């Protein structure tokens, strides 16, 4: 068995990508908690305003998702990674400065969230498209798993760190810590020595043609089309829940900033477990079957979230119990989502020709993340009109419907022998 990418002589640049991405993931997780906490605790945001804020964080995937892939395919992916982190660092640094100057406002927070979302879009498309040039095709699964382990560790520690930072020094200064971490990540990524071959400018076509080519590949590949349908519908419901989660935990469950961070951090331990287990799961049941079945446990555990508020209201659940319930729900969801994501991302990378990787990733993200600002806005509107708990139940029902395209597909019947062959590396026949 070859040595792990973390020790292999030819894995040096992957390790640099992994280190930089790990810090970036931590900064993202801290920021994803403390920015909504800033809106709730400092600016007293309403459910609708929280929906607008969450929509701003993911609006870039809907507005720029398709051309982003074509642009990334034309640019140096390493440079995109560096600039993506630097832009996020500068944008987030604006919020504590505005708070210190006494000019912090919800429109400013929303604007910063949008800018951070744009930088995140380009960073994510670039790193997923960059990975296949740093590792061999047969090691893509291992590379994705290691990157997912970093993301999962960040999901475990980031919310806890962010929550307690907000508790100790206030949400505005906690946002500043996230900004510094993005700058550190950019420094780590700058050490990657891999030189990308420049794209052939003579073969470049119009942006519209190149975007259409990537989108056409996604929508005409039958199983990829089902994966996109499942992920986009699940994200529609999940983003409605995410938009209201901090507000729900603080106002309905009566939890403090630190308790919210602790609950989300403990819950995210499931994501780490999923990242560690996914390769064994895929080897045992097959990549296709893993994609088809992985989300089901998370849907069942999602019911614990809206069940918590009635139990708290009746006095049947104290603060510790509410934290535990949120943690269990998040942990099971984390296992499901991470196993699903690693399996389907690896599948996508292996069946996509190298010149189309950026456009494929961007097209998929446009389709599956483009539903997130819509879901967040719908969550905010429903939260205002019918209340937080009924909205959470509605969002869960949408997520359950999202599983059907892959559950009712040939993927559910495919074992290890039915998985697609690895995509040829550049230069191979």
C-alpha positions as CSV (number, residue, x, y, z in Angstrom):
1,X,0.0,0.0,0.0
2,X,1.5,3.4,-1.0
3,X,2.2,5.9,1.9
4,X,-0.4,8.5,2.7
5,X,-0.5,11.7,0.9
6,X,0.6,13.3,4.2
7,X,3.8,11.4,4.0
8,X,4.4,10.5,0.4
9,X,7.4,12.3,-1.3
10,X,5.2,13.4,-4.2
11,X,2.6,14.8,-1.8
12,X,4.5,18.0,-0.8
13,X,2.3,20.4,-2.7
14,X,-0.9,18.6,-1.6
15,X,0.2,19.0,2.0
16,X,0.6,22.7,1.5
17,X,-2.8,22.9,-0.1
18,X,-4.2,20.8,2.8
19,X,-2.5,23.1,5.4
20,X,-3.8,26.3,3.8
21,X,-7.2,25.0,3.3
22,X,-7.4,23.7,6.9
23,X,-6.8,27.2,8.3
24,X,-9.2,28.7,5.7
25,X,-11.9,26.1,6.8
26,X,-11.4,27.1,10.4
27,X,-11.7,30.8,9.6
28,X,-14.9,30.1,7.6
29,X,-16.5,28.2,10.5
30,X,-15.7,30.9,13.0
31,X,-17.0,33.5,10.7
32,X,-20.1,31.6,9.8
33,X,-21.1,31.7,13.5
34,X,-19.9,35.0,14.7
35,X,-21.3,37.1,11.8
36,X,-24.9,35.9,12.5
37,X,-24.2,36.3,16.3
38,X,-23.2,39.8,15.6
39,X,-26.5,40.5,13.8
40,X,-28.6,38.9,16.5
41,X,-26.8,40.2,19.7
42,X,-25.5,43.6,18.6
43,X,-28.0,44.6,15.9
44,X,-31.1,42.7,17.2
45,X,-31.9,41.3,13.7
46,X,-35.4,39.9,13.0
47,X,-36.1,36.5,11.3
48,X,-36.5,38.2,7.9
49,X,-33.3,40.1,8.3
50,X,-31.5,36.9,9.2
51,X,-32.9,35.4,6.1
52,X,-31.5,38.3,4.0
53,X,-28.1,38.0,5.7
54,X,-27.9,34.2,5.0
55,X,-29.0,34.8,1.4
56,X,-26.3,37.3,0.9
57,X,-23.7,34.8,2.1
58,X,-24.6,32.4,-0.7
59,X,-26.0,34.8,-3.4
60,X,-22.8,34.7,-5.4
61,X,-23.4,31.0,-6.3
62,X,-26.6,32.0,-7.9
63,X,-25.4,35.3,-9.6
64,X,-21.9,34.3,-10.6
65,X,-21.7,30.6,-10.3
66,X,-21.7,29.8,-14.0
67,X,-19.1,32.3,-15.3
68,X,-16.9,31.6,-12.3
69,X,-16.0,28.2,-13.5
70,X,-15.0,29.4,-17.0
71,X,-12.9,32.2,-15.4
72,X,-11.2,29.7,-13.1
73,X,-10.4,27.5,-16.0
74,X,-8.7,30.5,-17.7
75,X,-6.8,31.7,-14.6
76,X,-4.0,30.4,-12.3
77,X,-5.9,28.4,-9.7
78,X,-3.2,29.0,-7.1
79,X,-3.6,32.8,-7.6
80,X,-7.4,32.5,-7.2
81,X,-6.9,30.7,-3.9
82,X,-4.5,33.4,-2.6
83,X,-6.8,36.3,-3.6
84,X,-9.9,34.6,-2.4
85,X,-8.5,34.4,1.2
86,X,-7.1,37.9,1.1
87,X,-10.4,39.4,0.0
88,X,-12.2,37.6,2.8
89,X,-9.7,38.8,5.3
90,X,-10.0,42.5,4.3
91,X,-13.8,42.3,4.0
92,X,-14.3,40.8,7.5
93,X,-11.8,43.3,9.0
94,X,-14.3,46.0,8.1
95,X,-16.9,44.9,10.6
96,X,-14.9,45.3,13.9
97,X,-13.5,48.6,12.6
98,X,-17.0,49.8,11.8
99,X,-18.2,48.7,15.3
100,X,-15.3,50.5,16.9
101,X,-16.1,53.6,14.9
102,X,-19.8,53.4,15.9
103,X,-21.0,53.0,12.3
104,X,-21.9,49.3,12.3
105,X,-25.2,48.6,10.6
106,X,-27.1,45.6,9.3
107,X,-26.8,46.7,5.6
108,X,-23.0,46.8,6.1
109,X,-23.0,43.3,7.6
110,X,-25.1,42.1,4.6
111,X,-22.7,43.8,2.1
112,X,-19.6,42.2,3.8
113,X,-21.4,38.8,3.8
114,X,-22.0,39.1,0.1
115,X,-18.3,40.0,-0.7
116,X,-17.1,37.1,1.5
117,X,-19.5,34.9,-0.4
118,X,-18.1,36.0,-3.8
119,X,-14.6,35.2,-2.6
120,X,-15.7,31.9,-1.2
121,X,-17.3,30.9,-4.6
122,X,-14.0,31.4,-6.4
123,X,-11.9,29.8,-3.7
124,X,-14.1,26.7,-3.6
125,X,-14.3,26.2,-7.4
126,X,-10.5,26.7,-7.7
127,X,-9.4,24.3,-4.9
128,X,-11.7,21.5,-6.2
129,X,-10.4,22.1,-9.7
130,X,-6.8,22.4,-8.5
131,X,-6.7,19.1,-6.5
132,X,-6.6,16.8,-9.6
133,X,-3.4,18.5,-10.8
134,X,-1.6,17.9,-7.5
135,X,-2.5,14.2,-7.0
136,X,-2.8,11.2,-9.3
137,X,-6.3,10.3,-10.4
138,X,-6.4,7.1,-8.3
139,X,-5.7,9.1,-5.2
140,X,-8.4,11.7,-5.6
141,X,-10.6,9.9,-3.1
142,X,-7.9,10.1,-0.5
143,X,-7.2,13.7,-1.2
144,X,-10.8,14.7,-0.9
145,X,-11.2,12.7,2.3
146,X,-8.2,14.5,3.9
147,X,-9.5,17.8,2.8
148,X,-12.9,16.8,4.3
149,X,-11.2,15.8,7.5
150,X,-9.8,19.3,7.8
151,X,-13.3,20.8,7.1
152,X,-14.8,18.5,9.7
153,X,-12.2,19.4,12.3
154,X,-13.0,23.0,11.6
155,X,-16.7,22.3,11.9
156,X,-16.0,20.7,15.3
157,X,-13.7,23.4,16.7
158,X,-14.8,26.5,14.7
159,X,-18.2,27.0,16.2
160,X,-17.0,26.4,19.7
161,X,-14.1,28.7,19.3
162,X,-16.3,31.3,17.6
163,X,-19.1,31.0,20.2
164,X,-16.7,31.4,23.2
165,X,-14.7,34.2,21.5
166,X,-18.0,36.1,21.0
167,X,-18.9,35.4,24.7
168,X,-15.5,36.5,26.0
169,X,-14.5,39.5,23.7
170,X,-17.8,40.2,21.8
171,X,-18.9,39.2,18.4
172,X,-17.2,42.1,16.5
173,X,-13.7,41.2,17.8
174,X,-14.4,37.5,17.1
175,X,-15.0,38.5,13.5
176,X,-11.6,40.1,13.5
177,X,-10.0,36.8,14.5
178,X,-11.6,35.1,11.5
179,X,-10.1,37.9,9.2
180,X,-6.6,37.2,10.6
181,X,-7.0,33.5,10.0
182,X,-7.8,34.0,6.3
183,X,-4.7,36.1,5.9
184,X,-2.6,33.3,7.5
185,X,-4.2,30.7,5.2
186,X,-3.2,32.8,2.1
187,X,0.4,32.8,3.4
188,X,0.4,29.0,3.7
189,X,-1.0,28.5,0.2
190,X,1.6,30.8,-1.3
191,X,4.2,28.0,-0.6
192,X,2.7,25.7,-3.2
193,X,5.4,25.2,-5.9
194,X,3.4,23.4,-8.5
195,X,3.4,25.4,-11.8
196,X,0.2,25.1,-13.8
197,X,0.6,24.9,-17.6
198,X,-0.9,28.1,-19.0
199,X,-4.2,27.6,-20.8
200,X,-4.0,27.6,-24.6
201,X,-5.3,31.1,-25.5
202,X,-5.6,30.2,-29.1
203,X,-8.2,27.5,-28.2
204,X,-10.2,29.9,-26.0
205,X,-13.8,30.5,-27.1
206,X,-16.4,33.0,-25.9
207,X,-17.4,33.0,-22.3
208,X,-20.9,32.1,-23.2
209,X,-19.8,29.0,-25.2
210,X,-17.5,27.8,-22.5
211,X,-20.1,28.2,-19.8
212,X,-22.7,26.4,-21.9
213,X,-20.3,23.5,-22.5
214,X,-19.8,23.0,-18.7
215,X,-23.5,23.3,-17.9
216,X,-24.4,20.9,-20.8
217,X,-22.0,18.3,-19.5
218,X,-23.7,18.4,-16.1
219,X,-27.3,18.3,-17.2
220,X,-26.8,15.6,-19.8
221,X,-24.9,13.1,-17.6
222,X,-27.8,11.0,-16.2
223,X,-26.5,10.2,-12.8
224,X,-24.8,13.5,-12.3
225,X,-28.2,15.1,-13.1
226,X,-29.8,13.1,-10.3
227,X,-27.0,14.1,-7.8
228,X,-27.5,17.7,-8.7
229,X,-31.3,17.4,-8.2
230,X,-30.8,15.8,-4.7
231,X,-28.2,18.3,-3.6
232,X,-30.0,21.4,-4.8
233,X,-33.3,20.4,-3.2
234,X,-31.6,19.4,0.1
235,X,-29.8,22.7,0.1
236,X,-33.0,24.6,-0.4
237,X,-34.4,23.2,2.8
238,X,-31.1,23.2,4.7
239,X,-30.5,26.9,4.0
240,X,-33.9,27.8,5.4
241,X,-32.9,26.0,8.6
242,X,-29.4,27.5,8.7
243,X,-30.8,31.0,8.3
244,X,-32.8,30.7,11.5
245,X,-30.6,28.3,13.5
246,X,-28.8,30.9,15.6
247,X,-31.9,33.0,16.1
248,X,-33.8,29.8,17.1
249,X,-31.2,28.7,19.6
250,X,-30.9,32.1,21.3
251,X,-34.5,33.2,21.4
252,X,-36.5,29.9,21.4
253,X,-34.1,27.7,23.4
254,X,-32.6,30.5,25.5
255,X,-29.0,29.5,24.9
256,X,-26.0,31.8,25.3
257,X,-23.4,32.5,22.6
258,X,-21.0,30.0,24.2
259,X,-23.7,27.3,24.5
260,X,-24.7,27.8,20.8
261,X,-21.0,27.4,19.8
262,X,-20.6,24.4,22.0
263,X,-23.7,22.7,20.6
264,X,-22.7,23.3,17.0
265,X,-19.1,22.3,17.7
266,X,-20.1,19.0,19.4
267,X,-22.6,18.3,16.7
268,X,-20.0,18.8,14.0
269,X,-18.0,15.9,15.5
270,X,-20.2,13.8,13.3
271,X,-18.7,15.5,10.2
272,X,-15.3,14.5,11.4
273,X,-16.4,10.9,12.0
274,X,-17.9,10.9,8.5
275,X,-14.7,12.2,6.9
276,X,-12.7,9.5,8.7
277,X,-15.1,6.7,7.8
278,X,-16.1,7.6,4.2
279,X,-13.3,5.6,2.4
280,X,-14.1,2.5,4.4
281,X,-17.9,3.0,3.6
282,X,-17.2,3.5,-0.1
283,X,-15.0,0.4,-0.3
284,X,-17.6,-1.7,1.4
285,X,-20.8,-0.6,-0.3
286,X,-19.6,1.2,-3.4
287,X,-19.5,4.8,-4.4
288,X,-22.9,4.8,-6.1
289,X,-24.8,3.2,-3.2
290,X,-23.1,5.5,-0.7
291,X,-24.3,8.5,-2.7
292,X,-27.8,7.1,-2.8
293,X,-28.2,6.2,0.9
294,X,-25.9,8.5,2.9
295,X,-28.4,11.3,3.5
296,X,-31.2,9.2,5.1
297,X,-29.9,9.2,8.7
298,X,-29.4,12.9,8.6
299,X,-33.1,13.5,7.6
300,X,-34.3,11.4,10.5
301,X,-32.0,13.2,13.0
302,X,-33.1,16.6,11.7
303,X,-36.5,16.2,13.4
304,X,-34.7,16.6,16.8
305,X,-34.1,20.3,16.1
306,X,-37.8,21.6,15.9
307,X,-38.7,19.1,18.7
308,X,-36.4,21.0,21.1
309,X,-38.4,24.2,21.5
310,X,-41.7,22.6,22.7
311,X,-39.8,20.5,25.2
312,X,-38.0,23.6,26.5
313,X,-41.4,25.5,26.7
314,X,-42.9,22.7,28.8
315,X,-39.9,22.6,31.1
316,X,-39.0,19.1,30.1
317,X,-35.6,20.2,28.7
318,X,-33.1,22.4,30.4
319,X,-30.2,24.3,28.8
320,X,-27.9,21.2,29.0
321,X,-30.6,19.1,27.4
322,X,-31.2,21.5,24.6
323,X,-27.4,21.7,23.9
324,X,-27.3,17.9,23.8
325,X,-30.3,17.6,21.5
326,X,-28.8,20.1,19.0
327,X,-25.5,18.3,19.2
328,X,-27.0,14.9,18.5
329,X,-29.0,16.2,15.6
330,X,-26.0,18.0,14.2
331,X,-23.7,15.0,14.7
332,X,-25.9,12.5,12.7
333,X,-26.5,15.1,10.0
334,X,-22.7,15.7,9.9
335,X,-21.9,12.1,9.2
336,X,-24.6,11.9,6.5
337,X,-23.6,15.0,4.7
338,X,-19.9,14.5,4.7
339,X,-20.1,10.9,3.5
340,X,-22.5,12.0,0.8
341,X,-20.4,14.9,-0.3
342,X,-17.0,13.1,-0.4
343,X,-18.5,10.3,-2.4
344,X,-20.3,12.6,-4.9
345,X,-17.4,15.1,-5.3
346,X,-15.0,12.2,-6.0
347,X,-17.4,10.7,-8.5
348,X,-17.7,14.1,-10.3
349,X,-14.0,14.6,-10.5
350,X,-13.3,11.1,-11.8
351,X,-15.9,11.3,-14.7
352,X,-15.1,14.8,-15.8
353,X,-12.4,15.6,-18.5
354,X,-9.6,17.7,-17.0
355,X,-10.3,20.8,-19.2
356,X,-13.9,20.9,-18.0
357,X,-13.2,20.5,-14.3
358,X,-13.6,24.2,-13.4
359,X,-16.7,24.6,-15.4
360,X,-18.2,21.4,-14.2
361,X,-17.6,22.4,-10.5
362,X,-19.0,25.9,-11.1
363,X,-22.0,24.6,-13.0
364,X,-22.8,22.1,-10.2
365,X,-22.3,24.8,-7.5
366,X,-24.5,27.2,-9.5
367,X,-27.3,24.5,-9.6
368,X,-26.9,23.2,-6.0
369,X,-25.8,26.3,-4.1
370,X,-28.0,28.6,-6.2
371,X,-31.0,27.4,-4.2
372,X,-29.4,28.4,-0.9
373,X,-30.2,32.2,-1.0
374,X,-33.7,31.3,-2.2
375,X,-34.1,28.9,0.7
376,X,-32.7,31.4,3.2
377,X,-35.1,34.1,2.1
378,X,-38.0,31.7,2.2
379,X,-36.9,30.7,5.7
380,X,-36.8,34.3,6.8
381,X,-40.2,35.0,5.4
382,X,-41.8,31.9,6.8
383,X,-40.2,32.5,10.1
384,X,-41.8,35.9,10.3
385,X,-45.3,34.7,9.2
386,X,-45.7,31.2,10.7
387,X,-43.0,31.1,13.4
388,X,-39.7,29.4,13.7
389,X,-40.7,25.9,14.7
390,X,-43.2,25.4,11.8
391,X,-40.6,26.8,9.4
392,X,-38.1,24.2,10.6
393,X,-40.5,21.4,10.1
394,X,-41.3,22.7,6.6
395,X,-37.6,22.9,5.7
396,X,-37.1,19.3,6.9
397,X,-39.8,18.1,4.6
398,X,-38.1,19.7,1.7
399,X,-34.8,18.1,2.6
400,X,-36.6,14.7,2.7
401,X,-38.0,15.2,-0.7
402,X,-34.6,16.0,-2.0
403,X,-33.3,12.5,-1.3
404,X,-35.7,10.9,-3.8
405,X,-33.7,11.5,-7.1
406,X,-30.7,9.5,-5.9
407,X,-32.7,7.0,-3.8
408,X,-34.9,6.1,-6.8
409,X,-31.9,5.9,-9.2
410,X,-29.6,3.1,-10.4
411,X,-27.1,4.3,-7.9
412,X,-28.8,2.5,-5.1
413,X,-28.3,-0.8,-6.8
414,X,-24.6,-0.3,-7.6
415,X,-21.9,-2.0,-5.6
416,X,-18.2,-1.5,-5.7
417,X,-17.8,-3.2,-9.1
418,X,-20.3,-0.8,-10.7
419,X,-18.4,2.3,-9.8
420,X,-17.0,4.3,-12.8
421,X,-13.4,3.9,-13.9
422,X,-11.0,6.7,-12.9
423,X,-10.8,9.7,-15.2
424,X,-7.6,9.5,-17.3
425,X,-4.9,11.9,-16.1
426,X,-3.6,14.5,-18.5
427,X,-1.4,13.0,-21.1
428,X,-2.9,9.5,-20.7
429,X,-5.0,7.8,-23.4
